[in-house]
Amino acid sequence: MGAFLLDKWYFDAVDAEGRAAVVHAAVLRLGPIHLHYGAILAMTGAMTGAMTGAVTGAVTGAGGGGADGNDISGGGLRGRAGAVHRATIRAGDMPITSSRGTSWMCGSLDLSVACTPLDGPADPTHGVRTSAGGRHGHDARPISPPHRLLDREDGVVEWGPIHRRAMVEVRAPGVLVRGPGYAERLTMTLRPWDLPIDVMHWGRWIGERSSMVWLRWEGPEPRTLVLIDEGGVAGAACGADVDGCVGAGVVRGEGASLVLSRVRTLRDESLGDSLVSVIPGLRSWTPARMLAARERRWQSVGTLTRRDGGTEQGWAIHEEVRFDGSRADAAGEPAGAGGP
């Protein structure tokens, strides 16, 4: 069908009581098809017994209201109080970003996102703070270049965080979430159904002064990337030889390990079910394997333990995508999955 391009932005925010919002903005081109996609997934109900000692943020949450664009209920959310999921293929322009912040507005969803870095973008090569006190300023560094995860004759895959620790505000009808959050960008010219991936694991955790981002591919060409940013100083481990650092409920990186607990399911459905109602004719040009891929996303409390014994708590959002449509067995479940 011609050349392919996917340019996808991801944003999220979680407040101290566990109210969460996840936002996607994307441009998709495949031959004559050209779509501007936007979506919001929000859980506006507090997570029972909010953690203590976590990063705090002022948040107001309410049940979902009506909005222009498609209003759809994601799998695993149907019937849950306070769940909001809306999507559109008339999302308009993509986000505006710099080292000092990122913003996006989607008129068809009446949605806005604003990110202000807490530490400035972290550079996994140099690990230098952007300014005194951990706040962005006139000396803020440029955003670090993306990681090239795959480079083949038929296309490339580039991915990287934009803001690992930011104060993020998400507004939409029935949703106002303001709290610590995260932003990243994925660019692909390789068609997703040609990816050498059987299972993908991804997640991010944000604490009071540190953050962790992880990515793991299982399949013919395995990849593992763990980024740890402690007060603006980052470390990275990448490659097939560090596969063991991302497991069910535990992520290990350079000098630190993260344990995930008290899990709430945000999403559990096939990509086909979530996108067919939004993108006309999707089944006619997308292979069945891609439509059957099952996405499961969770929200957890994460406890980071450093090599010196120090600990830190924060909220994590993490997911697993199985491209064969299967579900993980019990050994692959995050601790406490299927919670409130």
C-alpha positions as CSV (number, residue, x, y, z in Angstrom):
1,M,0.0,0.0,0.0
2,G,3.0,2.3,-0.1
3,A,5.3,3.9,2.4
4,F,4.5,3.7,6.1
5,L,5.1,6.3,8.9
6,L,3.9,6.3,12.5
7,D,4.8,9.3,14.7
8,K,3.3,8.6,18.1
9,W,3.4,10.7,21.3
10,Y,2.6,9.4,24.8
11,F,1.7,11.4,27.9
12,D,0.6,10.4,31.4
13,A,0.0,11.8,34.8
14,V,-0.9,10.3,38.2
15,D,-1.8,12.2,41.3
16,A,-1.1,11.3,45.0
17,E,-4.4,9.5,45.3
18,G,-3.9,7.4,42.2
19,R,-6.2,9.2,39.7
20,A,-4.5,8.6,36.4
21,A,-4.7,9.9,32.8
22,V,-3.0,8.5,29.7
23,V,-3.0,10.4,26.4
24,H,-1.9,9.4,22.9
25,A,-1.3,11.7,19.9
26,A,-0.2,10.2,16.6
27,V,0.2,10.7,12.8
28,L,-0.3,7.5,10.7
29,R,0.5,7.3,7.0
30,L,0.2,4.2,4.9
31,G,0.1,4.9,1.2
32,P,-3.0,7.0,0.6
33,I,-4.2,6.7,4.2
34,H,-3.3,9.7,6.4
35,L,-4.8,9.9,9.9
36,H,-4.3,12.2,12.9
37,Y,-5.2,10.1,15.9
38,G,-5.8,11.2,19.5
39,A,-7.0,9.4,22.6
40,I,-7.4,9.8,26.3
41,L,-7.8,7.0,28.9
42,A,-8.5,8.2,32.5
43,M,-9.3,6.6,35.8
44,T,-10.8,9.4,37.8
45,G,-11.5,7.3,40.9
46,A,-8.8,7.3,43.6
47,M,-6.8,4.1,44.1
48,T,-7.9,2.6,47.5
49,G,-5.4,3.5,50.3
50,A,-3.2,6.0,48.4
51,M,0.5,5.5,49.0
52,T,2.4,7.5,51.6
53,G,5.6,9.3,50.8
54,A,4.9,9.5,47.1
55,V,5.3,12.5,44.9
56,T,2.2,14.7,45.4
57,G,0.2,16.8,43.0
58,A,-3.1,18.7,43.1
59,V,-5.7,16.8,41.3
60,T,-9.5,17.0,40.8
61,G,-11.3,14.1,39.2
62,A,-14.9,13.5,38.0
63,G,-16.7,10.9,36.0
64,G,-16.5,11.0,32.2
65,G,-18.7,13.4,30.3
66,G,-19.6,13.7,26.7
67,A,-17.2,15.0,24.1
68,D,-16.9,15.3,20.3
69,G,-15.3,12.4,18.6
70,N,-15.7,8.7,19.3
71,D,-16.6,7.8,22.9
72,I,-15.5,4.2,23.5
73,S,-15.1,2.0,26.6
74,G,-11.8,0.1,26.7
75,G,-11.7,-3.5,27.6
76,G,-11.1,-4.0,31.3
77,L,-12.8,-0.7,32.0
78,R,-16.4,-1.4,31.0
79,G,-18.7,-0.9,34.0
80,R,-16.0,0.7,36.2
81,A,-16.9,3.9,37.9
82,G,-14.8,6.9,36.9
83,A,-13.4,5.3,33.7
84,V,-13.1,7.6,30.7
85,H,-11.9,6.5,27.2
86,R,-12.3,8.6,24.1
87,A,-10.6,8.6,20.7
88,T,-10.7,10.4,17.4
89,I,-9.0,10.4,14.0
90,R,-9.4,14.2,13.7
91,A,-6.8,15.1,16.2
92,G,-5.2,18.0,14.3
93,D,-1.6,19.2,14.8
94,M,0.9,17.2,16.8
95,P,2.5,18.4,20.1
96,I,4.8,21.3,20.5
97,T,7.9,20.5,22.5
98,S,11.2,21.8,23.8
99,S,13.5,21.1,26.8
100,R,11.3,23.6,28.8
101,G,8.1,21.8,28.2
102,T,5.6,20.1,25.9
103,S,2.0,20.9,25.2
104,W,-0.8,19.5,23.0
105,M,-4.4,20.4,22.3
106,C,-7.0,18.3,20.5
107,G,-10.1,20.2,19.6
108,S,-12.2,17.3,18.6
109,L,-11.8,15.8,22.1
110,D,-11.7,19.1,23.9
111,L,-8.5,17.8,25.4
112,S,-5.3,19.6,26.5
113,V,-2.0,18.4,27.9
114,A,0.8,20.5,29.4
115,C,4.1,19.2,30.7
116,T,6.7,21.1,32.7
117,P,9.9,19.2,33.5
118,L,10.8,18.8,37.1
119,D,14.5,17.9,36.5
120,G,14.9,18.8,32.9
121,P,15.5,16.1,30.2
122,A,18.1,13.5,31.3
123,D,21.0,12.6,29.0
124,P,21.8,8.9,29.4
125,T,25.3,9.5,28.1
126,H,26.4,12.5,30.2
127,G,23.9,12.6,33.1
128,V,24.2,16.3,33.9
129,R,21.6,18.3,35.8
130,T,19.9,21.0,33.9
131,S,20.0,23.6,36.7
132,A,20.3,24.1,40.4
133,G,17.4,22.7,42.4
134,G,16.3,20.4,39.7
135,R,14.1,22.9,37.9
136,H,14.3,23.8,34.2
137,G,15.7,27.2,33.4
138,H,17.6,29.1,30.8
139,D,20.4,26.5,30.9
140,A,18.0,23.6,30.1
141,R,19.7,21.1,27.8
142,P,18.2,20.0,24.5
143,I,16.1,16.8,24.6
144,S,18.2,13.8,24.3
145,P,18.2,12.0,20.9
146,P,16.0,8.9,20.6
147,H,17.3,5.4,20.8
148,R,17.3,3.6,17.5
149,L,15.9,0.2,18.5
150,L,15.8,-1.3,15.0
151,D,17.4,-0.3,11.7
152,R,16.6,-2.5,8.7
153,E,16.3,-2.0,4.9
154,D,12.5,-2.0,5.2
155,G,12.3,0.6,8.0
156,V,13.5,1.9,11.4
157,V,12.2,2.2,14.9
158,E,13.2,5.1,17.1
159,W,12.0,5.7,20.7
160,G,12.9,7.9,23.6
161,P,11.6,9.8,26.6
162,I,10.9,13.5,26.1
163,H,10.3,14.2,29.8
164,R,11.0,11.5,32.4
165,R,9.8,13.6,35.4
166,A,7.4,16.4,34.7
167,M,4.4,18.1,36.3
168,V,1.7,17.2,33.8
169,E,-1.8,18.6,33.6
170,V,-4.5,16.8,31.5
171,R,-7.9,18.4,30.9
172,A,-10.9,17.0,29.1
173,P,-14.7,17.0,29.7
174,G,-15.1,15.3,33.1
175,V,-11.3,15.0,33.6
176,L,-8.8,17.2,35.3
177,V,-5.7,15.5,36.5
178,R,-2.5,17.3,37.6
179,G,0.4,15.4,39.0
180,P,3.8,14.0,38.2
181,G,3.9,12.4,34.8
182,Y,5.9,11.4,31.8
183,A,6.2,12.0,28.0
184,E,7.8,10.0,25.2
185,R,7.9,9.8,21.4
186,L,8.0,6.8,19.0
187,T,8.8,7.1,15.3
188,M,8.5,4.1,13.0
189,T,8.9,3.6,9.2
190,L,8.7,-0.2,9.7
191,R,5.2,-1.5,9.6
192,P,4.1,-2.7,13.0
193,W,3.1,-6.1,11.8
194,D,6.7,-6.6,10.5
195,L,8.2,-6.0,14.0
196,P,10.3,-9.0,15.2
197,I,8.5,-9.0,18.5
198,D,6.4,-11.7,20.2
199,V,5.9,-9.9,23.5
200,M,6.7,-6.3,24.4
201,H,7.0,-5.0,28.0
202,W,7.2,-1.3,28.7
203,G,6.8,0.9,31.8
204,R,7.7,4.1,33.6
205,W,8.0,4.9,37.3
206,I,8.4,8.3,38.9
207,G,9.5,9.0,42.5
208,E,10.2,12.1,44.6
209,R,13.7,12.6,43.0
210,S,14.3,9.6,40.7
211,S,12.7,7.9,37.7
212,M,12.9,4.7,35.8
213,V,11.9,3.8,32.2
214,W,12.1,0.3,30.8
215,L,11.5,-1.5,27.5
216,R,11.8,-5.1,26.7
217,W,11.2,-7.0,23.4
218,E,10.8,-10.8,23.4
219,G,11.2,-12.5,20.1
220,P,13.7,-13.1,17.2
221,E,15.5,-9.8,17.9
222,P,15.3,-9.2,21.7
223,R,16.0,-5.8,23.1
224,T,16.1,-4.5,26.7
225,L,16.6,-0.9,27.7
226,V,16.4,0.4,31.4
227,L,17.0,4.1,32.1
228,I,17.4,5.2,35.6
229,D,17.5,8.9,36.4
230,E,18.4,9.8,40.0
231,G,18.1,13.5,40.5
232,G,18.9,14.2,36.9
233,V,21.8,11.6,36.7
234,A,21.0,8.8,34.3
235,G,22.3,5.3,33.7
236,A,21.3,2.9,30.9
237,A,21.6,-0.8,30.2
238,C,20.7,-2.0,26.7
239,G,21.0,-5.2,24.6
240,A,20.1,-8.8,24.4
241,D,22.5,-9.7,27.2
242,V,20.5,-7.9,29.9
243,D,17.1,-9.5,29.2
244,G,16.8,-10.6,32.9
245,C,16.5,-7.0,34.2
246,V,12.8,-6.7,33.2
247,G,10.6,-9.3,34.9
248,A,7.1,-9.8,36.2
249,G,6.7,-7.1,38.9
250,V,10.5,-6.5,39.2
251,V,12.7,-4.2,37.1
252,R,16.5,-4.1,37.8
253,G,18.8,-1.4,36.4
254,E,22.2,0.0,37.2
255,G,22.5,0.3,41.0
256,A,18.8,0.0,41.7
257,S,15.8,-2.3,41.5
258,L,12.1,-1.5,41.3
259,V,9.3,-3.7,42.8
260,L,5.7,-3.1,41.6
261,S,2.7,-3.9,43.8
262,R,-0.9,-2.9,44.4
263,V,-1.8,-3.2,40.7
264,R,-4.9,-1.7,39.1
265,T,-5.8,-2.7,35.5
266,L,-6.2,0.3,33.2
267,R,-6.7,-1.7,30.0
268,D,-7.1,-5.2,28.7
269,E,-8.2,-5.8,25.1
270,S,-7.0,-6.5,21.6
271,L,-5.7,-3.7,19.4
272,G,-8.4,-4.6,16.9
273,D,-11.2,-4.1,19.5
274,S,-9.8,-0.8,20.6
275,L,-9.1,0.7,17.1
276,V,-11.7,-0.7,14.7
277,S,-14.5,1.5,16.0
278,V,-12.2,4.6,15.6
279,I,-10.4,3.9,12.3
280,P,-12.7,3.1,9.3
281,G,-11.6,0.2,7.2
282,L,-8.9,-0.9,9.6
283,R,-9.6,-4.6,9.1
284,S,-9.2,-4.4,5.4
285,W,-5.6,-3.3,5.4
286,T,-4.2,-4.6,8.8
287,P,-3.0,-8.2,9.1
288,A,-5.0,-10.4,11.5
289,R,-2.0,-10.9,13.7
290,M,-1.8,-7.2,14.4
291,L,-5.5,-6.9,15.2
292,A,-5.3,-9.9,17.6
293,A,-2.4,-8.3,19.5
294,R,-3.5,-8.0,23.1
295,E,-2.6,-4.9,25.2
296,R,-2.7,-5.0,29.0
297,R,-1.9,-1.8,30.9
298,W,-1.6,-1.4,34.6
299,Q,-1.1,1.2,37.3
300,S,1.0,0.2,40.3
301,V,2.8,1.5,43.4
302,G,6.5,1.1,42.8
303,T,9.3,0.9,45.4
304,L,12.8,1.7,44.2
305,T,15.7,0.3,46.3
306,R,19.1,1.6,45.6
307,R,22.4,-0.1,46.1
308,D,23.1,1.8,49.3
309,G,19.8,0.5,50.8
310,G,17.8,3.8,50.3
311,T,14.2,3.4,49.2
312,E,11.8,5.6,47.3
313,Q,8.1,5.2,46.4
314,G,6.2,6.5,43.4
315,W,3.5,5.6,40.8
316,A,4.2,3.3,37.9
317,I,2.3,2.8,34.6
318,H,3.4,-0.3,32.7
319,E,2.1,-2.5,29.9
320,E,2.5,-5.8,28.1
321,V,1.5,-6.3,24.4
322,R,1.3,-9.9,23.1
323,F,1.3,-9.9,19.4
324,D,-0.1,-13.5,19.2
325,G,-3.2,-12.4,21.1
326,S,-2.4,-14.7,24.0
327,R,-2.6,-13.9,27.7
328,A,0.3,-14.4,30.1
329,D,0.2,-17.3,32.5
330,A,0.1,-16.8,36.2
331,A,3.9,-16.6,36.4
332,G,3.9,-13.6,34.0
333,E,1.3,-11.6,35.9
334,P,2.5,-8.5,37.8
335,A,2.1,-8.9,41.6
336,G,-1.5,-8.0,42.5
337,A,-2.8,-7.8,39.0
338,G,-6.5,-7.6,38.6
339,G,-6.8,-5.3,41.7
340,P,-9.3,-2.5,42.2
